[in-house]
């Protein structure tokens, strides 16, 4: 995926955050952007996905494709599972194209003018842009598909602000060609690492109403001299202010006062309330630790804490030479090595999903997962112990 020339302050990818917390835009000004191995792996996977999609839908000869793919696979962030992941993405695009009676118009990695709705301009005065992975248009339908490489956070297409902002930008971009003929918007998020393809549909009228009533007002609020107080929530996860935000700290540290005159034991309703109040405590504490450690390493003073050298680790300087010397002292070679089977997940990651299924798929059994507690908003069905007891394992 090509690196965008301009990264919008109110970007579609962070819309979930700044729509709920407009103050985060102004407060985060001047904070340098950071990256991570996960982000770099995501960018690489996007590039592979784009290359495969261009080979499928555009003019790209086999020799050029193989050369470009080989170059991408030599990247330090490449992992074999990316091949299977990106294959699923292209297969999904093919299914979308075949859903139309005639071949749709297709655009890949396209910059769309989201700044029309987020009230943001580039330095040249043109609207800020966001990059949509794939746009398909035919028969009055605008279909946008997005690839997510990560496995840490499940992402749904339902009322997804990033995808809805892309759709608004695409409608504006192609208005001269299609006018008002597009009346249906379909949004899809492909997240292969979680075996997820999330689809959602909304009418053009509803999407444009959301833009007028939700997106643009939040953008205007974010640009005000006083955008209001920060408003913490699950959107804090990727906020650059999450380590220092006072409002987030206040929310996490707040303790529900149940009163002394009430029964000594919490009711089930009160347990639920307490869980909701403390939901972000662990994540917030870890973010605070990361910030404090980095500050100490930079020479700053964090009251009551300091950075120290962690537990040392030992390793062989030359494994072959070390083992040779050890065997000369009468130690048997069998003692020096451990033999254990590779796990299903590790082998699938090493081989790639497609090769793994072909070679070993018939030898894998799936056991039901251990029950876990989640919020009611989670889309998975509730655990039914009675039904599970009579459910055979395949």
C-alpha positions as CSV (number, residue, x, y, z in Angstrom):
1,X,0.0,0.0,0.0
2,X,1.6,3.3,-1.0
3,X,2.4,5.7,1.9
4,X,-0.1,8.6,1.8
5,X,1.5,12.0,1.2
6,X,-0.8,13.6,3.8
7,X,-2.1,12.1,7.0
8,X,-5.3,13.8,8.1
9,X,-5.6,15.0,11.6
10,X,-9.2,13.9,11.7
11,X,-8.5,10.7,9.8
12,X,-11.1,8.0,9.0
13,X,-9.0,5.4,10.9
14,X,-9.3,7.4,14.1
15,X,-12.9,8.6,13.6
16,X,-14.3,6.3,16.2
17,X,-12.1,8.1,18.7
18,X,-12.5,11.8,17.7
19,X,-16.2,11.5,17.1
20,X,-16.7,10.4,20.7
21,X,-13.9,12.6,22.1
22,X,-13.4,15.7,19.9
23,X,-11.0,17.2,22.4
24,X,-8.4,14.5,21.6
25,X,-7.6,16.2,18.3
26,X,-6.4,19.5,19.8
27,X,-4.8,17.9,22.8
28,X,-2.7,15.5,20.7
29,X,-1.2,18.2,18.5
30,X,2.6,18.1,18.6
31,X,2.7,14.5,19.9
32,X,5.0,12.6,17.5
33,X,3.4,9.6,15.7
34,X,4.9,6.2,16.5
35,X,4.9,2.9,14.8
36,X,5.2,-0.7,15.9
37,X,6.1,-4.1,14.3
38,X,2.4,-4.9,14.2
39,X,1.7,-1.7,12.2
40,X,4.6,-2.3,9.8
41,X,3.4,-5.9,9.3
42,X,-0.1,-4.5,8.5
43,X,1.3,-2.1,5.9
44,X,3.2,-5.0,4.3
45,X,0.2,-7.2,4.2
46,X,-1.8,-4.4,2.7
47,X,0.8,-4.1,-0.1
48,X,0.6,-7.8,-0.8
49,X,-3.2,-7.7,-0.8
50,X,-3.2,-4.8,-3.2
51,X,-0.7,-6.5,-5.5
52,X,-2.8,-9.7,-5.7
53,X,-6.0,-7.6,-6.3
54,X,-4.3,-5.8,-9.1
55,X,-3.3,-9.1,-10.7
56,X,-6.9,-10.3,-10.4
57,X,-8.7,-7.2,-11.6
58,X,-6.2,-5.0,-13.4
59,X,-3.5,-5.5,-16.1
60,X,-0.5,-7.0,-14.4
61,X,1.6,-9.7,-16.1
62,X,2.7,-12.8,-14.3
63,X,6.4,-11.9,-14.4
64,X,5.9,-8.4,-12.9
65,X,3.6,-9.9,-10.3
66,X,6.1,-12.6,-9.2
67,X,9.0,-10.1,-9.0
68,X,7.0,-7.6,-6.9
69,X,5.6,-10.3,-4.7
70,X,9.1,-11.8,-4.1
71,X,10.4,-8.3,-3.1
72,X,7.6,-7.9,-0.6
73,X,8.2,-11.4,0.8
74,X,11.8,-10.5,1.5
75,X,10.7,-7.7,3.9
76,X,11.7,-8.3,7.6
77,X,8.0,-8.1,8.6
78,X,6.8,-10.8,6.2
79,X,5.1,-13.9,7.7
80,X,3.9,-16.9,5.7
81,X,0.3,-16.6,7.0
82,X,0.1,-13.3,5.0
83,X,-0.3,-15.3,1.8
84,X,-3.4,-17.1,3.1
85,X,-4.8,-13.9,4.6
86,X,-4.5,-11.9,1.5
87,X,-5.9,-14.7,-0.6
88,X,-9.0,-14.5,1.4
89,X,-9.2,-10.8,0.8
90,X,-9.0,-11.2,-2.9
91,X,-11.5,-14.1,-2.8
92,X,-13.9,-11.8,-1.0
93,X,-13.5,-9.1,-3.7
94,X,-14.2,-11.7,-6.3
95,X,-17.4,-12.8,-4.6
96,X,-18.5,-9.2,-4.4
97,X,-17.8,-8.7,-8.1
98,X,-19.7,-11.8,-9.0
99,X,-22.7,-10.6,-7.0
100,X,-23.4,-8.1,-9.7
101,X,-25.1,-9.0,-13.0
102,X,-22.5,-7.0,-14.9
103,X,-18.9,-6.3,-14.2
104,X,-18.5,-3.5,-11.7
105,X,-16.2,-0.5,-11.8
106,X,-13.3,-1.3,-9.4
107,X,-10.8,1.0,-7.8
108,X,-7.9,-0.1,-5.5
109,X,-6.1,1.9,-2.8
110,X,-8.0,5.0,-3.8
111,X,-7.7,8.4,-2.0
112,X,-11.2,9.8,-1.4
113,X,-11.9,13.4,-0.3
114,X,-13.1,12.8,3.3
115,X,-12.2,16.4,4.3
116,X,-15.4,17.6,2.7
117,X,-17.2,16.1,5.7
118,X,-14.5,16.3,8.4
119,X,-13.9,20.0,7.7
120,X,-10.2,19.5,7.0
121,X,-8.0,20.8,4.2
122,X,-4.5,19.9,3.0
123,X,-1.9,22.6,2.8
124,X,-2.8,23.1,-0.9
125,X,-6.3,23.9,0.0
126,X,-7.9,20.7,-1.2
127,X,-9.9,18.4,1.0
128,X,-8.0,16.0,3.3
129,X,-8.2,12.4,2.0
130,X,-8.4,8.8,3.2
131,X,-7.4,5.7,1.4
132,X,-10.1,3.1,0.7
133,X,-8.7,-0.4,0.0
134,X,-11.2,-1.4,-2.6
135,X,-14.3,0.4,-4.2
136,X,-16.7,-1.4,-6.4
137,X,-19.7,0.3,-8.1
138,X,-22.5,-1.1,-10.2
139,X,-26.2,-1.3,-10.4
140,X,-26.8,1.5,-7.9
141,X,-24.5,0.0,-5.2
142,X,-21.3,1.4,-3.8
143,X,-19.3,-1.4,-2.1
144,X,-16.3,-0.7,-0.1
145,X,-14.0,-3.4,1.3
146,X,-11.3,-3.0,3.9
147,X,-8.5,-5.4,4.8
148,X,-7.5,-5.7,8.5
149,X,-4.3,-7.7,9.2
150,X,-4.4,-7.6,13.0
151,X,-5.8,-10.2,15.4
152,X,-5.8,-8.3,18.6
153,X,-9.1,-6.3,18.2
154,X,-12.1,-7.7,16.3
155,X,-13.5,-5.0,13.9
156,X,-17.1,-5.1,12.6
157,X,-18.5,-3.2,9.6
158,X,-21.7,-2.3,11.4
159,X,-21.9,1.5,11.8
160,X,-18.1,1.5,11.5
161,X,-17.1,5.3,11.3
162,X,-14.0,4.6,9.3
163,X,-15.8,2.8,6.6
164,X,-18.8,5.2,6.6
165,X,-16.4,8.1,6.2
166,X,-14.7,6.4,3.2
167,X,-18.2,5.8,1.7
168,X,-19.1,9.5,2.0
169,X,-15.8,10.4,0.4
170,X,-16.3,7.9,-2.5
171,X,-19.9,9.2,-3.1
172,X,-18.5,12.8,-3.4
173,X,-15.6,11.6,-5.6
174,X,-17.7,9.7,-8.1
175,X,-20.7,12.1,-8.1
176,X,-19.8,13.5,-11.5
177,X,-20.0,10.0,-13.0
178,X,-22.9,8.3,-11.1
179,X,-24.8,11.3,-9.8
180,X,-27.7,10.1,-7.5
181,X,-27.9,6.7,-9.1
182,X,-26.0,5.1,-6.1
183,X,-28.6,4.5,-3.4
184,X,-27.2,1.5,-1.5
185,X,-23.9,1.4,0.4
186,X,-22.3,-1.9,1.3
187,X,-19.4,-2.1,3.7
188,X,-17.2,-5.1,4.3
189,X,-14.2,-5.7,6.6
190,X,-12.0,-8.7,6.0
191,X,-10.0,-9.8,9.1
192,X,-8.5,-13.1,8.1
193,X,-6.5,-13.6,11.3
194,X,-9.8,-13.9,13.2
195,X,-11.5,-15.8,10.3
196,X,-13.9,-12.9,10.0
197,X,-15.7,-11.3,7.1
198,X,-18.1,-8.6,8.4
199,X,-20.7,-7.2,6.0
200,X,-23.1,-4.3,6.6
201,X,-25.5,-2.4,4.4
202,X,-27.0,1.1,4.7
203,X,-29.0,3.4,2.5
204,X,-27.4,6.4,0.9
205,X,-30.0,8.7,2.7
206,X,-29.1,7.2,6.1
207,X,-25.3,7.5,5.5
208,X,-25.6,11.1,4.4
209,X,-27.8,11.8,7.5
210,X,-25.0,10.3,9.7
211,X,-22.5,12.5,8.0
212,X,-24.6,15.6,8.7
213,X,-25.7,14.8,12.2
214,X,-22.7,12.9,13.6
215,X,-19.5,13.2,11.6
216,X,-19.4,16.9,10.6
217,X,-20.6,18.2,14.0
218,X,-17.9,16.2,15.8
219,X,-15.3,17.6,13.4
220,X,-16.4,21.2,13.9
221,X,-16.3,20.6,17.7
222,X,-12.8,19.3,17.4
223,X,-11.6,22.4,15.7
224,X,-13.0,24.9,18.3
225,X,-10.7,26.8,20.5
226,X,-12.3,25.0,23.4
227,X,-13.5,21.6,22.2
228,X,-14.7,20.6,25.6
229,X,-13.4,18.0,28.1
230,X,-11.9,14.6,27.0
231,X,-14.5,11.9,27.0
232,X,-12.9,8.4,27.8
233,X,-14.2,5.1,26.5
234,X,-13.1,2.1,24.6
235,X,-11.9,4.4,21.8
236,X,-9.0,5.4,24.1
237,X,-7.1,2.2,23.1
238,X,-5.3,3.9,20.2
239,X,-5.3,7.4,21.4
240,X,-1.9,9.1,21.6
241,X,-3.0,10.7,24.9
242,X,-4.0,7.5,26.7
243,X,-1.0,7.5,29.0
244,X,-1.6,10.9,30.4
245,X,-5.3,11.7,30.0
246,X,-6.7,13.0,33.3
247,X,-10.3,12.2,32.4
248,X,-9.4,8.6,31.6
249,X,-7.6,8.3,34.9
250,X,-10.6,9.8,36.7
251,X,-12.9,7.3,35.1
252,X,-10.7,4.3,35.8
253,X,-10.0,5.2,39.4
254,X,-13.6,6.2,40.3
255,X,-15.1,3.7,42.8
256,X,-18.9,3.2,43.1
257,X,-20.1,4.2,46.5
258,X,-22.6,1.5,47.6
259,X,-23.1,2.9,51.1
260,X,-22.7,1.3,54.5
261,X,-26.4,0.8,55.2
262,X,-26.8,-1.6,52.3
263,X,-26.4,-5.4,52.7
264,X,-22.8,-6.5,53.2
265,X,-22.8,-8.5,50.0
266,X,-23.1,-7.0,46.5
267,X,-26.1,-8.0,44.5
268,X,-25.6,-9.4,40.9
269,X,-26.7,-6.1,39.6
270,X,-24.1,-4.3,41.6
271,X,-21.4,-6.8,40.6
272,X,-22.2,-5.9,37.0
273,X,-22.0,-2.2,37.7
274,X,-18.6,-2.7,39.4
275,X,-17.2,-4.7,36.5
276,X,-18.3,-2.0,34.0
277,X,-16.6,0.7,36.1
278,X,-13.3,-1.2,36.4
279,X,-13.3,-2.5,32.8
280,X,-10.4,-0.4,31.6
281,X,-8.3,-0.5,34.8
282,X,-5.8,-3.1,33.7
283,X,-5.2,-1.6,30.3
284,X,-4.9,1.9,31.8
285,X,-2.4,0.8,34.4
286,X,-0.2,-0.9,31.7
287,X,-0.3,2.2,29.6
288,X,0.7,4.3,32.6
289,X,3.6,2.0,33.3
290,X,4.9,2.2,29.7
291,X,4.8,6.0,29.8
292,X,6.5,6.2,33.2
293,X,9.3,3.8,32.1
294,X,10.0,5.7,28.9
295,X,10.0,9.0,30.9
296,X,12.6,7.6,33.3
297,X,14.8,6.4,30.5
298,X,14.6,9.9,29.0
299,X,15.9,11.4,32.3
300,X,12.6,12.6,33.7
301,X,11.5,12.2,37.3
302,X,8.4,10.1,38.1
303,X,7.7,10.6,41.8
304,X,8.1,7.3,43.7
305,X,9.5,5.3,40.8
306,X,12.8,4.7,38.9
307,X,14.1,2.6,36.0
308,X,16.4,-0.2,36.9
309,X,18.1,-2.9,34.9
310,X,15.9,-6.0,34.6
311,X,16.8,-9.6,35.2
312,X,19.8,-10.6,33.1
313,X,19.5,-13.4,30.6
314,X,22.1,-15.9,29.4
315,X,22.7,-17.2,25.9
316,X,25.3,-19.2,24.0
317,X,27.8,-17.1,22.1
318,X,28.4,-19.9,19.7
319,X,26.0,-22.8,20.0
320,X,27.9,-25.4,17.9
321,X,31.3,-24.6,19.7
322,X,29.7,-24.7,23.1
323,X,28.0,-28.1,22.5
324,X,31.2,-29.5,21.1
325,X,33.1,-28.5,24.2
326,X,30.4,-29.9,26.5
327,X,30.4,-33.3,24.7
328,X,34.2,-33.5,25.1
329,X,33.5,-33.5,28.8
330,X,31.5,-36.7,28.4
331,X,28.0,-35.2,28.2
332,X,25.7,-37.1,25.8
333,X,24.4,-35.2,22.8
334,X,20.8,-36.4,23.7
335,X,20.9,-34.3,26.8
336,X,21.6,-31.1,24.8
337,X,18.5,-31.2,22.7
338,X,14.8,-31.2,23.4
339,X,12.3,-32.7,21.0
340,X,8.7,-31.6,21.2
341,X,5.9,-31.4,18.7
342,X,5.0,-28.0,17.2
343,X,1.6,-26.7,18.0
344,X,-1.2,-26.5,15.5
345,X,-1.2,-22.7,15.6
346,X,2.6,-22.4,15.2
347,X,2.7,-24.8,12.2
348,X,-0.2,-23.0,10.5
349,X,1.7,-19.7,10.9
350,X,4.9,-21.2,9.5
351,X,3.3,-22.9,6.5
352,X,0.5,-20.5,5.7
353,X,-3.2,-21.3,6.1
354,X,-3.7,-22.8,2.6
355,X,-0.7,-25.2,2.7
356,X,-1.5,-26.1,6.3
357,X,-5.1,-27.1,5.4
358,X,-3.9,-29.2,2.4
359,X,-1.2,-31.0,4.4
360,X,-2.7,-31.4,7.8
361,X,-6.2,-30.1,7.9
362,X,-7.7,-33.6,8.2
363,X,-5.7,-34.3,11.4
364,X,-7.0,-31.3,13.4
365,X,-9.8,-31.5,16.0
366,X,-11.4,-28.4,17.5
367,X,-12.5,-28.4,21.1
368,X,-14.9,-25.8,22.4
369,X,-13.3,-22.8,24.1
370,X,-13.3,-22.2,27.8
371,X,-16.3,-20.0,28.9
372,X,-15.2,-16.4,29.3
373,X,-17.0,-13.2,30.6
374,X,-17.6,-10.4,28.0
375,X,-19.9,-7.4,27.9
376,X,-23.4,-7.8,26.5
377,X,-22.4,-5.9,23.4
378,X,-20.3,-8.8,22.3
379,X,-21.9,-10.4,19.2
380,X,-21.2,-14.0,20.2
381,X,-24.1,-16.1,21.5
382,X,-24.4,-16.6,25.2
383,X,-22.9,-19.8,26.6
384,X,-25.5,-22.6,27.1
385,X,-24.0,-25.2,29.4
386,X,-26.9,-27.7,28.8
387,X,-26.6,-27.5,25.0
388,X,-22.8,-27.7,25.2
389,X,-23.0,-30.9,27.1
390,X,-24.8,-32.6,24.2
391,X,-22.8,-31.0,21.5
392,X,-20.4,-33.5,19.8
393,X,-16.9,-32.4,19.1
394,X,-15.9,-32.6,15.4
